[in-house]
Amino acid sequence: MTTSHRLTYATRSSNGLAALGLAASLLTPAIATAQDTPADEATALAARSDRPMPAVYHAPAGQAAAGEDLRVDIEVPGDWLYESLWLMYRPTGSEGEFAAIEFKRSEELVHSNVIVASQVQPPGVEYYIVSRDPEGTERVHFGAPDAPHPVVVVGETAASRMRDRLERHRGNRSEFTVDTNLTTLGARRVSPGSDEVTVGGSEFYWSAEVGYRYRPLTTLYDFSFGAGRMRGTRGAVRLDSGELNTLGSDLGPPGMDYGWGAATLELDRYLSFEGKLILGATDRGFAAGVGGLARVGQIASTNLEISGELVQDVGNSASVRLNWDTVPYVPMSLRIDLTERPGGETNPLARRLVYSAGAELGRHVTVTGEVGVASRNDSIDNGLVGGLKAAVAF
């Protein structure tokens, strides 16, 4: 499909005297030099520098559809006086050289050109029109090299989608990450209504992960894999003797060594999903789990994420997270977690409220810190959350 722009006004006009001069120039040589060849006639006419050249009429394009041919037409009365007419174009905002396409006559007095679909990409293209006479003199008829006419390109193509996705990650497709986290849980009642209370700080868990992510930036937006370790305690109560009695000591220390793989599908600019598979080992033996995430909003931009994981032995978790990037180079988020970790069903449900802020140190390095509070059902006081993540992208 071709976007066509036909001819409605002149980009260059002559006053009345110039118009009369042009009429005379078109009639007189035809009588005086009837035996000249057309090429000789054009050369003789062009050589008379005091004679104006014919105007070039053009209706400029204002908007074009992405990924479709853009047709540019001009009308040139007396076009035989020109040796050639050229369309000079480039992507909007580019500082590179203009590409040149010569106009071809398509019908009486009308010359046409086409900027092919592959070059019609958001945010737009810009162009000007120039001619060359038989003496080699160039004249600009519309726009200018330093002020080309812009055409807004609307819509999206595969190339523009790829460019947009790559820009989200500052040109990087690969990323290595190291992620650490510590959650302490305050004192709590051992069971609902019980007078027996755990010792503050005796219940905690920590995790450490390393991972690698690659972004094809197609519908399969990215895939990743990594390994991690989680360890923790179930809390302890102080006996009358003053000694600490660890809860669930007969179950062994909670925790897991694991590996994981994940993939993200971007179904729309503002809708994406992630699936995750977790395989590992606990003190009880082999353990497995799955995870999922739904995201509304652009990846690596302001968005809302809802996620969850079901993992044997160490417990299940669910999160709601709001990410925003309103401060340049400082991505931030606020997250609410519900989790049974690190001991699964042997632990009461815990809640975490976590705020994180990152610092983009150039194109390739991002460091993110997080702080928050945590508590379990029947908690008497809150614990603290802290974490640190480093990412190196390339």
C-alpha beads as a LAMMPS data file, in Angstrom:
LAMMPS data file: protein, C-alpha beads

394 atoms
393 bonds

1 atom types
1 bond types

-500.0 500.0 xlo xhi
-500.0 500.0 ylo yhi
-500.0 500.0 zlo zhi

Masses

1 110.0

Atoms # bond

1 1 1 0.000 0.000 0.000
2 1 1 1.362 3.433 -0.936
3 1 1 0.658 6.730 0.785
4 1 1 0.249 9.307 -2.035
5 1 1 0.389 13.078 -1.789
6 1 1 -0.924 14.955 -4.851
7 1 1 -0.369 18.472 -5.992
8 1 1 -2.238 21.499 -4.691
9 1 1 0.090 24.508 -4.430
10 1 1 3.421 25.873 -5.527
11 1 1 6.391 25.846 -3.250
12 1 1 8.027 28.488 -5.319
13 1 1 6.197 31.342 -7.003
14 1 1 7.213 34.035 -9.480
15 1 1 5.937 37.583 -9.738
16 1 1 4.048 38.775 -12.823
17 1 1 7.139 39.875 -14.727
18 1 1 8.884 36.557 -14.113
19 1 1 5.811 34.690 -15.333
20 1 1 5.758 36.721 -18.557
21 1 1 9.469 36.119 -18.994
22 1 1 8.983 32.368 -18.576
23 1 1 6.162 32.340 -21.153
24 1 1 8.349 34.156 -23.626
25 1 1 11.229 31.764 -22.968
26 1 1 9.031 28.783 -23.697
27 1 1 7.653 30.142 -26.967
28 1 1 10.443 32.104 -28.666
29 1 1 13.124 29.369 -28.902
30 1 1 10.625 26.917 -30.342
31 1 1 10.104 29.262 -33.337
32 1 1 13.627 30.551 -33.655
33 1 1 15.438 27.203 -33.476
34 1 1 12.950 24.743 -34.850
35 1 1 15.718 22.609 -36.376
36 1 1 17.591 22.201 -33.029
37 1 1 17.359 18.863 -31.276
38 1 1 15.378 18.830 -27.993
39 1 1 18.649 18.408 -26.026
40 1 1 20.255 21.375 -27.825
41 1 1 17.164 23.455 -27.226
42 1 1 17.147 22.700 -23.491
43 1 1 20.837 23.552 -23.220
44 1 1 20.389 26.829 -25.087
45 1 1 17.460 27.858 -22.945
46 1 1 19.156 26.919 -19.666
47 1 1 22.269 28.841 -20.665
48 1 1 20.368 32.113 -20.591
49 1 1 20.933 32.907 -16.908
50 1 1 18.571 35.878 -16.988
51 1 1 15.608 33.592 -17.699
52 1 1 13.686 32.054 -14.692
53 1 1 13.284 28.288 -14.488
54 1 1 9.814 26.694 -14.236
55 1 1 8.264 26.415 -10.798
56 1 1 7.974 23.052 -9.065
57 1 1 4.568 22.342 -7.500
58 1 1 4.274 19.958 -4.560
59 1 1 1.715 19.030 -1.880
60 1 1 3.876 17.945 1.079
61 1 1 3.203 14.827 3.079
62 1 1 2.348 15.503 6.732
63 1 1 1.835 11.964 7.968
64 1 1 2.563 8.450 6.751
65 1 1 1.771 4.921 7.889
66 1 1 4.653 2.919 9.313
67 1 1 5.923 0.152 7.066
68 1 1 4.111 1.394 3.941
69 1 1 5.540 3.008 0.810
70 1 1 5.455 6.805 0.893
71 1 1 4.808 8.315 -2.558
72 1 1 5.928 11.879 -3.237
73 1 1 4.616 13.653 -6.368
74 1 1 5.642 16.938 -7.978
75 1 1 4.259 18.812 -10.982
76 1 1 6.723 20.629 -13.228
77 1 1 5.426 22.682 -16.202
78 1 1 8.367 22.987 -18.583
79 1 1 10.106 20.007 -17.031
80 1 1 12.282 19.560 -20.126
81 1 1 14.348 22.533 -18.959
82 1 1 15.660 20.456 -16.048
83 1 1 18.246 17.761 -16.440
84 1 1 17.012 15.942 -13.307
85 1 1 14.888 16.349 -10.174
86 1 1 15.772 14.640 -6.898
87 1 1 14.131 13.727 -3.604
88 1 1 16.597 13.900 -0.699
89 1 1 15.448 12.111 2.479
90 1 1 16.624 10.607 5.784
91 1 1 15.115 9.518 9.142
92 1 1 13.748 12.385 11.219
93 1 1 16.328 13.774 13.626
94 1 1 19.208 12.016 11.914
95 1 1 22.423 13.935 11.373
96 1 1 23.588 11.573 8.648
97 1 1 23.668 12.056 4.911
98 1 1 20.482 12.326 2.878
99 1 1 19.628 9.471 0.537
100 1 1 18.867 10.604 -3.023
101 1 1 16.182 9.249 -5.376
102 1 1 15.624 10.701 -8.847
103 1 1 12.054 11.619 -9.796
104 1 1 10.542 9.787 -12.763
105 1 1 7.716 11.105 -14.947
106 1 1 4.548 9.166 -14.124
107 1 1 2.042 11.155 -16.196
108 1 1 1.689 14.490 -18.011
109 1 1 3.893 17.029 -16.171
110 1 1 3.812 14.854 -13.007
111 1 1 6.952 13.235 -11.602
112 1 1 6.797 10.662 -8.814
113 1 1 9.076 9.098 -6.257
114 1 1 8.632 6.432 -3.596
115 1 1 10.354 6.127 -0.230
116 1 1 10.150 2.365 0.218
117 1 1 8.300 0.837 3.161
118 1 1 11.448 -0.358 4.926
119 1 1 12.582 3.277 5.241
120 1 1 9.234 4.588 6.523
121 1 1 9.806 3.994 10.223
122 1 1 8.740 5.834 13.395
123 1 1 9.209 8.524 14.466
124 1 1 9.380 9.851 10.897
125 1 1 11.286 10.838 7.787
126 1 1 12.320 14.272 6.502
127 1 1 13.045 15.426 2.975
128 1 1 13.673 18.263 0.543
129 1 1 13.419 18.542 -3.258
130 1 1 16.248 19.723 -5.490
131 1 1 16.787 20.062 -9.260
132 1 1 19.798 20.197 -11.572
133 1 1 19.812 22.011 -14.893
134 1 1 21.941 21.081 -17.936
135 1 1 24.722 23.420 -16.760
136 1 1 24.936 21.583 -13.456
137 1 1 23.316 24.336 -11.381
138 1 1 21.321 22.954 -8.453
139 1 1 18.188 24.639 -7.108
140 1 1 16.249 23.749 -3.940
141 1 1 12.479 23.910 -4.516
142 1 1 11.026 22.614 -1.267
143 1 1 12.535 22.292 2.202
144 1 1 16.286 22.659 2.568
145 1 1 19.272 20.561 3.691
146 1 1 19.344 22.426 7.014
147 1 1 15.533 22.594 7.316
148 1 1 14.029 19.487 5.686
149 1 1 10.284 18.941 5.719
150 1 1 9.287 16.418 8.444
151 1 1 6.753 13.628 7.911
152 1 1 5.362 12.002 11.053
153 1 1 5.248 8.207 10.760
154 1 1 2.450 6.676 12.819
155 1 1 2.045 3.058 13.814
156 1 1 4.623 0.395 14.506
157 1 1 6.719 -2.028 12.466
158 1 1 8.880 -4.978 13.421
159 1 1 11.964 -2.784 13.076
160 1 1 10.532 0.021 15.210
161 1 1 9.393 -2.454 17.877
162 1 1 12.872 -3.934 18.035
163 1 1 14.440 -0.478 18.266
164 1 1 12.022 0.559 21.022
165 1 1 12.676 -2.591 23.061
166 1 1 16.436 -2.204 22.710
167 1 1 16.244 1.423 23.840
168 1 1 14.436 0.318 27.025
169 1 1 17.624 -1.512 28.017
170 1 1 20.031 1.150 26.732
171 1 1 21.177 -1.066 23.883
172 1 1 22.001 -4.107 26.061
173 1 1 20.709 -7.628 25.406
174 1 1 22.604 -9.662 28.040
175 1 1 22.726 -9.198 31.804
176 1 1 24.463 -10.871 34.750
177 1 1 22.948 -10.353 38.216
178 1 1 23.866 -11.024 41.843
179 1 1 20.990 -10.679 44.316
180 1 1 21.146 -10.988 48.120
181 1 1 18.419 -10.544 50.715
182 1 1 17.989 -10.865 54.498
183 1 1 14.639 -10.914 56.316
184 1 1 14.376 -10.889 60.107
185 1 1 11.059 -11.523 61.819
186 1 1 10.156 -10.069 65.183
187 1 1 8.962 -11.937 68.231
188 1 1 5.630 -13.783 67.838
189 1 1 3.340 -16.072 69.707
190 1 1 4.147 -19.714 69.098
191 1 1 0.446 -20.396 68.458
192 1 1 -2.671 -18.210 68.401
193 1 1 -3.623 -17.146 71.920
194 1 1 -0.498 -18.715 73.417
195 1 1 1.520 -16.963 76.103
196 1 1 4.641 -18.612 74.740
197 1 1 6.588 -16.106 72.620
198 1 1 9.613 -16.509 70.389
199 1 1 12.761 -14.582 71.095
200 1 1 13.047 -11.465 68.948
201 1 1 15.593 -11.933 66.159
202 1 1 15.654 -15.717 66.471
203 1 1 13.603 -16.168 63.316
204 1 1 15.084 -15.077 59.985
205 1 1 16.002 -16.241 56.504
206 1 1 18.422 -15.130 53.816
207 1 1 18.909 -15.879 50.148
208 1 1 21.589 -15.318 47.526
209 1 1 21.222 -15.782 43.765
210 1 1 23.309 -15.401 40.632
211 1 1 21.630 -15.269 37.236
212 1 1 22.023 -14.580 33.544
213 1 1 19.400 -13.084 31.229
214 1 1 19.364 -12.794 27.433
215 1 1 16.827 -10.712 25.513
216 1 1 15.872 -11.749 21.961
217 1 1 13.373 -8.854 22.171
218 1 1 10.775 -10.625 20.041
219 1 1 7.486 -11.978 21.404
220 1 1 9.856 -14.165 23.424
221 1 1 11.150 -11.074 25.150
222 1 1 13.805 -12.719 27.303
223 1 1 14.882 -15.944 28.965
224 1 1 17.019 -16.424 32.046
225 1 1 18.531 -19.025 34.322
226 1 1 20.488 -19.087 37.556
227 1 1 21.196 -20.730 40.892
228 1 1 20.598 -19.799 44.486
229 1 1 20.744 -20.771 48.129
230 1 1 18.204 -20.062 50.876
231 1 1 18.724 -20.702 54.584
232 1 1 16.819 -19.724 57.705
233 1 1 15.458 -20.557 61.147
234 1 1 11.985 -21.185 62.520
235 1 1 12.490 -19.187 65.691
236 1 1 13.219 -20.184 69.267
237 1 1 11.614 -19.851 72.703
238 1 1 13.427 -19.368 75.974
239 1 1 12.877 -22.167 78.490
240 1 1 12.563 -21.611 82.235
241 1 1 16.145 -22.774 82.493
242 1 1 17.190 -19.878 80.268
243 1 1 18.163 -22.111 77.376
244 1 1 16.776 -21.579 73.869
245 1 1 14.581 -24.236 72.335
246 1 1 14.508 -24.050 68.522
247 1 1 11.069 -24.616 67.039
248 1 1 10.774 -27.467 64.557
249 1 1 14.275 -28.724 65.318
250 1 1 13.139 -32.245 64.471
251 1 1 12.466 -31.091 60.887
252 1 1 16.017 -29.894 60.308
253 1 1 17.079 -26.379 59.343
254 1 1 14.838 -24.832 56.672
255 1 1 16.400 -23.917 53.360
256 1 1 17.048 -24.976 49.785
257 1 1 19.782 -25.074 47.163
258 1 1 18.207 -24.613 43.774
259 1 1 18.475 -23.740 40.135
260 1 1 15.866 -21.973 38.046
261 1 1 14.934 -21.083 34.490
262 1 1 12.413 -18.498 33.299
263 1 1 11.044 -16.945 30.109
264 1 1 9.070 -13.755 29.419
265 1 1 6.505 -13.286 26.658
266 1 1 5.528 -9.745 25.637
267 1 1 2.108 -10.052 24.024
268 1 1 1.642 -6.290 23.779
269 1 1 3.687 -3.214 24.610
270 1 1 1.748 -2.996 27.888
271 1 1 1.118 -6.654 28.706
272 1 1 3.656 -9.409 29.406
273 1 1 3.866 -12.714 31.261
274 1 1 6.698 -14.720 32.798
275 1 1 6.884 -18.408 33.654
276 1 1 9.477 -19.984 35.960
277 1 1 10.625 -23.523 36.823
278 1 1 12.552 -24.220 40.049
279 1 1 14.436 -27.447 40.842
280 1 1 16.492 -28.011 43.974
281 1 1 17.204 -29.947 47.143
282 1 1 16.332 -29.499 50.804
283 1 1 17.186 -31.534 53.903
284 1 1 14.168 -33.651 53.046
285 1 1 15.388 -34.428 49.514
286 1 1 14.474 -33.286 46.021
287 1 1 12.134 -30.304 45.761
288 1 1 10.534 -28.543 42.814
289 1 1 8.460 -25.470 42.216
290 1 1 6.870 -23.208 39.627
291 1 1 6.356 -19.489 39.422
292 1 1 4.435 -17.000 37.320
293 1 1 4.219 -13.247 36.818
294 1 1 1.758 -10.958 35.016
295 1 1 2.843 -7.415 34.163
296 1 1 0.689 -4.467 33.086
297 1 1 2.822 -1.684 31.622
298 1 1 6.077 -1.584 29.684
299 1 1 8.962 -3.769 30.755
300 1 1 11.815 -1.703 32.267
301 1 1 9.432 1.214 32.781
302 1 1 6.492 2.113 35.005
303 1 1 4.380 -1.014 35.486
304 1 1 2.433 -3.185 37.914
305 1 1 3.464 -6.802 38.542
306 1 1 1.549 -9.616 40.242
307 1 1 3.582 -12.766 40.863
308 1 1 3.627 -15.996 42.829
309 1 1 5.707 -19.133 43.476
310 1 1 4.770 -22.601 44.686
311 1 1 7.826 -24.443 46.029
312 1 1 7.956 -27.697 47.974
313 1 1 9.292 -27.676 51.557
314 1 1 10.320 -23.986 51.700
315 1 1 6.812 -22.666 51.123
316 1 1 4.734 -20.553 48.786
317 1 1 4.771 -16.811 48.187
318 1 1 2.813 -14.074 46.393
319 1 1 3.718 -10.471 45.578
320 1 1 2.266 -7.263 44.210
321 1 1 4.881 -4.798 42.988
322 1 1 4.679 -1.287 41.544
323 1 1 7.730 -0.173 39.551
324 1 1 8.325 3.380 38.354
325 1 1 11.084 5.275 36.542
326 1 1 9.992 8.897 36.935
327 1 1 13.429 9.901 38.236
328 1 1 16.038 9.519 35.458
329 1 1 18.576 6.742 36.124
330 1 1 16.931 5.888 39.493
331 1 1 14.438 3.015 39.045
332 1 1 12.274 2.462 42.129
333 1 1 9.631 0.029 43.347
334 1 1 7.303 -0.737 46.253
335 1 1 6.384 -4.372 46.921
336 1 1 4.029 -6.261 49.226
337 1 1 4.878 -9.942 49.826
338 1 1 2.985 -12.780 51.474
339 1 1 5.218 -15.776 52.185
340 1 1 5.570 -19.020 54.138
341 1 1 9.357 -19.094 53.761
342 1 1 11.712 -20.452 54.836
343 1 1 9.927 -23.414 56.432
344 1 1 6.772 -23.835 54.427
345 1 1 3.613 -24.818 56.264
346 1 1 5.519 -25.074 59.546
347 1 1 5.738 -21.250 59.562
348 1 1 2.816 -18.865 60.037
349 1 1 2.200 -16.600 57.045
350 1 1 4.541 -13.608 56.901
351 1 1 4.037 -10.166 55.362
352 1 1 6.769 -7.944 53.955
353 1 1 6.603 -4.326 52.790
354 1 1 9.715 -3.534 50.766
355 1 1 10.921 -0.345 49.036
356 1 1 13.801 -0.465 46.570
357 1 1 15.800 2.159 44.663
358 1 1 18.488 1.648 42.065
359 1 1 21.278 3.725 40.578
360 1 1 22.189 3.308 36.906
361 1 1 25.945 3.821 36.765
362 1 1 26.300 4.410 33.045
363 1 1 24.861 2.135 30.371
364 1 1 26.073 -1.149 31.792
365 1 1 25.930 -1.222 35.614
366 1 1 22.947 -0.878 37.951
367 1 1 23.094 -1.220 41.745
368 1 1 19.842 -1.584 43.688
369 1 1 19.253 -1.529 47.436
370 1 1 16.073 -2.439 49.283
371 1 1 14.738 -1.885 52.805
372 1 1 11.512 -2.861 54.486
373 1 1 9.661 -4.358 57.424
374 1 1 8.355 -7.900 57.980
375 1 1 6.118 -9.726 60.451
376 1 1 4.230 -13.009 60.796
377 1 1 0.727 -13.729 61.974
378 1 1 0.610 -13.389 65.775
379 1 1 3.721 -11.183 65.699
380 1 1 4.324 -8.928 68.664
381 1 1 6.802 -6.690 66.865
382 1 1 8.233 -6.250 63.363
383 1 1 11.462 -7.412 61.822
384 1 1 13.551 -5.746 59.125
385 1 1 14.262 -6.478 55.465
386 1 1 17.421 -5.536 53.622
387 1 1 18.847 -6.448 50.252
388 1 1 21.420 -5.574 47.629
389 1 1 21.447 -6.380 43.914
390 1 1 24.041 -5.673 41.225
391 1 1 23.466 -6.057 37.483
392 1 1 26.029 -5.837 34.685
393 1 1 24.501 -5.531 31.215
394 1 1 26.105 -5.639 27.796

Bonds

1 1 1 2
2 1 2 3
3 1 3 4
4 1 4 5
5 1 5 6
6 1 6 7
7 1 7 8
8 1 8 9
9 1 9 10
10 1 10 11
11 1 11 12
12 1 12 13
13 1 13 14
14 1 14 15
15 1 15 16
16 1 16 17
17 1 17 18
18 1 18 19
19 1 19 20
20 1 20 21
21 1 21 22
22 1 22 23
23 1 23 24
24 1 24 25
25 1 25 26
26 1 26 27
27 1 27 28
28 1 28 29
29 1 29 30
30 1 30 31
31 1 31 32
32 1 32 33
33 1 33 34
34 1 34 35
35 1 35 36
36 1 36 37
37 1 37 38
38 1 38 39
39 1 39 40
40 1 40 41
41 1 41 42
42 1 42 43
43 1 43 44
44 1 44 45
45 1 45 46
46 1 46 47
47 1 47 48
48 1 48 49
49 1 49 50
50 1 50 51
51 1 51 52
52 1 52 53
53 1 53 54
54 1 54 55
55 1 55 56
56 1 56 57
57 1 57 58
58 1 58 59
59 1 59 60
60 1 60 61
61 1 61 62
62 1 62 63
63 1 63 64
64 1 64 65
65 1 65 66
66 1 66 67
67 1 67 68
68 1 68 69
69 1 69 70
70 1 70 71
71 1 71 72
72 1 72 73
73 1 73 74
74 1 74 75
75 1 75 76
76 1 76 77
77 1 77 78
78 1 78 79
79 1 79 80
80 1 80 81
81 1 81 82
82 1 82 83
83 1 83 84
84 1 84 85
85 1 85 86
86 1 86 87
87 1 87 88
88 1 88 89
89 1 89 90
90 1 90 91
91 1 91 92
92 1 92 93
93 1 93 94
94 1 94 95
95 1 95 96
96 1 96 97
97 1 97 98
98 1 98 99
99 1 99 100
100 1 100 101
101 1 101 102
102 1 102 103
103 1 103 104
104 1 104 105
105 1 105 106
106 1 106 107
107 1 107 108
108 1 108 109
109 1 109 110
110 1 110 111
111 1 111 112
112 1 112 113
113 1 113 114
114 1 114 115
115 1 115 116
116 1 116 117
117 1 117 118
118 1 118 119
119 1 119 120
120 1 120 121
121 1 121 122
122 1 122 123
123 1 123 124
124 1 124 125
125 1 125 126
126 1 126 127
127 1 127 128
128 1 128 129
129 1 129 130
130 1 130 131
131 1 131 132
132 1 132 133
133 1 133 134
134 1 134 135
135 1 135 136
136 1 136 137
137 1 137 138
138 1 138 139
139 1 139 140
140 1 140 141
141 1 141 142
142 1 142 143
143 1 143 144
144 1 144 145
145 1 145 146
146 1 146 147
147 1 147 148
148 1 148 149
149 1 149 150
150 1 150 151
151 1 151 152
152 1 152 153
153 1 153 154
154 1 154 155
155 1 155 156
156 1 156 157
157 1 157 158
158 1 158 159
159 1 159 160
160 1 160 161
161 1 161 162
162 1 162 163
163 1 163 164
164 1 164 165
165 1 165 166
166 1 166 167
167 1 167 168
168 1 168 169
169 1 169 170
170 1 170 171
171 1 171 172
172 1 172 173
173 1 173 174
174 1 174 175
175 1 175 176
176 1 176 177
177 1 177 178
178 1 178 179
179 1 179 180
180 1 180 181
181 1 181 182
182 1 182 183
183 1 183 184
184 1 184 185
185 1 185 186
186 1 186 187
187 1 187 188
188 1 188 189
189 1 189 190
190 1 190 191
191 1 191 192
192 1 192 193
193 1 193 194
194 1 194 195
195 1 195 196
196 1 196 197
197 1 197 198
198 1 198 199
199 1 199 200
200 1 200 201
201 1 201 202
202 1 202 203
203 1 203 204
204 1 204 205
205 1 205 206
206 1 206 207
207 1 207 208
208 1 208 209
209 1 209 210
210 1 210 211
211 1 211 212
212 1 212 213
213 1 213 214
214 1 214 215
215 1 215 216
216 1 216 217
217 1 217 218
218 1 218 219
219 1 219 220
220 1 220 221
221 1 221 222
222 1 222 223
223 1 223 224
224 1 224 225
225 1 225 226
226 1 226 227
227 1 227 228
228 1 228 229
229 1 229 230
230 1 230 231
231 1 231 232
232 1 232 233
233 1 233 234
234 1 234 235
235 1 235 236
236 1 236 237
237 1 237 238
238 1 238 239
239 1 239 240
240 1 240 241
241 1 241 242
242 1 242 243
243 1 243 244
244 1 244 245
245 1 245 246
246 1 246 247
247 1 247 248
248 1 248 249
249 1 249 250
250 1 250 251
251 1 251 252
252 1 252 253
253 1 253 254
254 1 254 255
255 1 255 256
256 1 256 257
257 1 257 258
258 1 258 259
259 1 259 260
260 1 260 261
261 1 261 262
262 1 262 263
263 1 263 264
264 1 264 265
265 1 265 266
266 1 266 267
267 1 267 268
268 1 268 269
269 1 269 270
270 1 270 271
271 1 271 272
272 1 272 273
273 1 273 274
274 1 274 275
275 1 275 276
276 1 276 277
277 1 277 278
278 1 278 279
279 1 279 280
280 1 280 281
281 1 281 282
282 1 282 283
283 1 283 284
284 1 284 285
285 1 285 286
286 1 286 287
287 1 287 288
288 1 288 289
289 1 289 290
290 1 290 291
291 1 291 292
292 1 292 293
293 1 293 294
294 1 294 295
295 1 295 296
296 1 296 297
297 1 297 298
298 1 298 299
299 1 299 300
300 1 300 301
301 1 301 302
302 1 302 303
303 1 303 304
304 1 304 305
305 1 305 306
306 1 306 307
307 1 307 308
308 1 308 309
309 1 309 310
310 1 310 311
311 1 311 312
312 1 312 313
313 1 313 314
314 1 314 315
315 1 315 316
316 1 316 317
317 1 317 318
318 1 318 319
319 1 319 320
320 1 320 321
321 1 321 322
322 1 322 323
323 1 323 324
324 1 324 325
325 1 325 326
326 1 326 327
327 1 327 328
328 1 328 329
329 1 329 330
330 1 330 331
331 1 331 332
332 1 332 333
333 1 333 334
334 1 334 335
335 1 335 336
336 1 336 337
337 1 337 338
338 1 338 339
339 1 339 340
340 1 340 341
341 1 341 342
342 1 342 343
343 1 343 344
344 1 344 345
345 1 345 346
346 1 346 347
347 1 347 348
348 1 348 349
349 1 349 350
350 1 350 351
351 1 351 352
352 1 352 353
353 1 353 354
354 1 354 355
355 1 355 356
356 1 356 357
357 1 357 358
358 1 358 359
359 1 359 360
360 1 360 361
361 1 361 362
362 1 362 363
363 1 363 364
364 1 364 365
365 1 365 366
366 1 366 367
367 1 367 368
368 1 368 369
369 1 369 370
370 1 370 371
371 1 371 372
372 1 372 373
373 1 373 374
374 1 374 375
375 1 375 376
376 1 376 377
377 1 377 378
378 1 378 379
379 1 379 380
380 1 380 381
381 1 381 382
382 1 382 383
383 1 383 384
384 1 384 385
385 1 385 386
386 1 386 387
387 1 387 388
388 1 388 389
389 1 389 390
390 1 390 391
391 1 391 392
392 1 392 393
393 1 393 394
